[in-house]
Amino acid sequence: MTDQKVAIVTGGARGIGAAITTGLARSGVHVAAGYSSNSRAAEELAGKLSAEGCSVSVHQGNVGVPEDCQRVVEEVLADRGRVDHLVNNAGVTVDKTMRKMTVDDWHAVLRINLSGAFYMSKAVLEHMLERGSGRIVNISSVIGQTGNVGQVNYAASKSGLFGMSQSLAREVARKGITVNCVAPGYVETEMVAAVPENVLEKIIAGIPVGRLGQAHEIARAVQFLVDDEAGYITGSVVSVNGGMDM
């Protein structure tokens, strides 16, 4: 088993996930970055970080498929011998008002955003329990705290992470494992870039600090929660939203 700590970051090749992968890798952690379909982005990020002297591997899988989650964890354990941190970041949106939202639209988002976090956490849990240590960080959203028009599925999935995290945190608190959430606000990513300009202007006007967040600011919160000295923080939600929800 390597002495280097190992983190799995789902959806770790783009947007906030790429920033989390980058921050952890630059801090000396080996990062196993998960991706579902964009192999080019994953390989480019891994190549860039490897050129800096960081340790990164990429793993293809769909977090909405339990067997994929188990396989990826087994791949990492076979390669590195340990998993210290799990960051459940993978997420999708299918935005429609409830009247227009289909049952498939509902399940498509819950399957990735909420069930995916459950599948991945379950896949690493026995290993963490055996080692008596671990950090699980679930990436939620300010929308899980406030709700939003056209996002009943997304809001439900992200608020669901709060309850799941708190419950699991209670189950494993005495085993050296912490479970926390980070709830980002609107962050400058490809997902937010797709929002119409007039809508985005209104969103920014409602953010007390007057700007969008940056992905590296979310990554810093994750780095804080996985640190050895953050062992007394569990079942918490760290909001990084520019003051949108206080």
N, C-alpha and C positions, 0 to 999 in steps of 0.2 A: 504494500500500500504506500502510495506517495505521501510525503509530508505536506505537499501543497494542497490547500483547500480547494474544493470543487463545488461549483454552482451550476445548476441547470436553470436556464432562462427560456421559458417558452415564448414563442413569437420574438425570438431574440435577435433577429436580423434586420428589423426595420423599425423606424419611429422610436417610441419610448423604449422598446425592447433592445434596439441597437445601442441606445445610450446606456442602458443598464449593463449590457454585455461589455461595452467599452469601459465603463467606470470600474466594474468588478475586475476585469482583466488587467487594467492598468494598476489596480491595487495589489496585484500579485496572485489573484485567484485564477485557477483554471476554469474557464467558462465553456460549458456545453450548451451551445446556442441551438434551440429548436426552431424549425421552420416547417411550414406545411407544403408550399409549392414553389416559392421563389428561391430556387437554389442559387441563382446568380448573385442575388443580394447577400445570401449567407456566405458564399465562397469569397465574395469581394470583401466583406467585413472581416472574415477570418484571415484573409491574406494581408489586409492592411494592419491588423493588430499583431499578427505573427511577425511582420516586418519590423514592428516596434519592439519585438522581444517578448510579447505577451503569449500566453498559452490559451488557445481556443480550438474547440472542435465543433463541427456542425452535425446536426442529426435531424433527419427528415421524419415527420410524423404528424398525424392529425390528433390534437388533444381531445377531440370529440369521440375518439375511438379508444376504448379502454386498452385493447391489445397493443395499440401503437404506443400508448403511454408506458405500459409495462416493458415493451421492447426497448424503448429509448433509455429508460432507467437501467435496464440490464446491460445495454451497450456501454453506458457511462461507467457502471460498476466494473464491467469486465476490463475496460480500458484504464480506469483510474483507481479503482479499488475503494472508492468512497464517494458519498454525496453529502456535503455539508449544508448547502443552501439550495432551496427551491424557490424560484420566483415565477409565480403563475401570472404571466403577462399577456398571453395570447388572447385576442378578443376580436369580435366582429360586430358590425351593426347591420340591421335591416330596418331602416326607419320608415314607419308609416303610422298614421293614426290607427287606433284600435279598430275603427269601423272598416278600414281597408286591409288591416293586417290579417294574414291567413294563419291557420294553425301551423303550417310549415315554417312561416316567418318567425313565429314565436319559438318553436323548437330549435330552429337553426341557430338562434342567438343564445338560448339557454344551454344548448348542448356544448358550445365552445366556451362561453364566458363563465358559466357556473359549473356544469358537469365536468368540463375539462379540468378545472382546478381541483375538483374532488378526485378525478381519476389519477391525476399526477401526484397529488398529496398521498393518496392511498398507496401508489406505487413506490414512493420513497419511505413511507412511514416505518415499515418493519426494520429497514436498514438503520434509520435514525434512532429508533428505539433500542436496537442492539448496541449501538455505539454510545447511547446516552447523551446525544447532543444533536442539534439541528436547528436551522432557521427556515421557516416558511413565510414568504411574503406574497400576499395576494394583491394584485393591482386592480383596484376598484375604480370608482369615478365619482366626481361631485354629483353626477346625475343620479347616482344611487342614493344620495342624501337629499336632493331637491326634487327629483323627477323632472321630466321635460316632455313637452308636446311632441308626439310622434315617436316616442321611445319607450313605450311601456315594457317591451321585451328587454331592451338594454338596461333600463332602470331596475327592473326586477332582477336581472342577472347580477348587476353590480351591487345592489343592496343585499342580495342573497349571500354575497361573499362576506358581508359583515357578520351575519349570523353563523355561517359556517366556520369562519375564522375564530370567533369567540368560543364556539362550542368545542372545536378541536383544541384550542388553546387550553381550555379547562381540562381536557382529557390527558394532555401530555405535559402539563406545566411542571410536574414533579420528575419528569424524565429528561430534563435538560433541553427540551425543545420549545421554541417560541413560535407563535403564529400571529402575524399582524397583517394589517392592510395599509396600503398607501392609496389615497383617493386623489388623483390628479384633477385639476380643473381643465380648462381649455388650453391645450398645448400645441405649439406650432409643429404640426406633423402633416403628413399627406392626407390623413383623414380629415383634419380641420381645414386644410387647404381646399378641400372639395366643397366647403360651405360657401354659398353665394356671398359676394362681397357686402351687399347691403345687410344681410343677416349677421355676418361676422362683425360689422361695425357696431351693431346693436349689442352683440355679445360683449365686445370689448368695453363698450360704454357701461356695462353692468358689472365689470370687474374692478373692485376698488383700487388695485394697483395700476390699472389703466393699460394693461398689455396682456398678450398671451404668455403662457409659460413656455419655458424651454425644456426640451427632453432631458438635458443633463441635470436640471433641477429636481426632476423626479428621481433620476438615478442616484442623486446624492442622498435622498431619503431612504432609498433601498440599501445603499451602502451602510448607512447609519444603523439600520435595523438588523443587518446580518453581522455586525461587528460583535466580537467576543464580549465587549463591555456593555452590550445592549441586552444582556440576559435577564434584566428585571422588567423589561417591557414586553408584555404579551397580551393578546386580545385587544390591542389598540388599533385605532384608525388615525393615521397621520395624514392630515389634509394638506395638500400642496395646490392651492387653488386661487391664489392672489386675493383671498378674502371674499370669494363668492358665497361661501357658506361658513358661518362662524358659530 
